[in-house]
Amino acid sequence: MPDVDINALGDQIANLTLKQAKELSDYIKEKYGIEPAAGGGGMMMMPQAGPAAEAAVAQTEFDVVMTSFGDKKLDVVKIVKNLTGASLMDAKKLVEAVPAKIKEKVSKEDAEKVKAELAAAGATVEIK
């Protein structure tokens, strides 16, 4: 069983926002020269020149995240199946695993279309 301090640190890391996680990653990279491993499920962090550079870069890719499937689960499963090309069983598993990314790295227009389609079936959807 890990030390109480280790547990507390682990809990703090697990509860970081994406912005805080990026700041932590940048700090560790700058201070200790340690970078996240590629391909191991970790997130690759691109170096930024600071807040000014962050504001200058407009977001061009969006993720569509379903946070609830609503009252018409079967209708939502059918739409997810059509949108993702997954089997009916895989679409059902994805819907039941909310919050779930339905589409990743799509344009704003495509994200809005997917959101509208899922919302029409009763799902609650966010674009991130």
C-alpha angles and dihedrals in degrees: 000000000000122000116272090247090053090050091050092049091048091051091050092051093047091053097051119122117236090257092051091047090053091048090050091048091049091048093050091046093050097040101039106014091240117143129189114263115254120239097008094106090273122127119251110229120209115213115246131200091231138275093322092058091045092055093046094057111080117211110251102169124059138187121221109217122188110211098179135011095210126207098318102063095159092054090049091048090053092050092047089050091053094044097048102031089231124144117267090254093049091047090051091050091049092050092048091050095068129194084058134159107237097178129013131203098000129149120269091252093051091046091052091049092051091046092051092048093051093042090053088059091051102263124137110232137182130196114217 
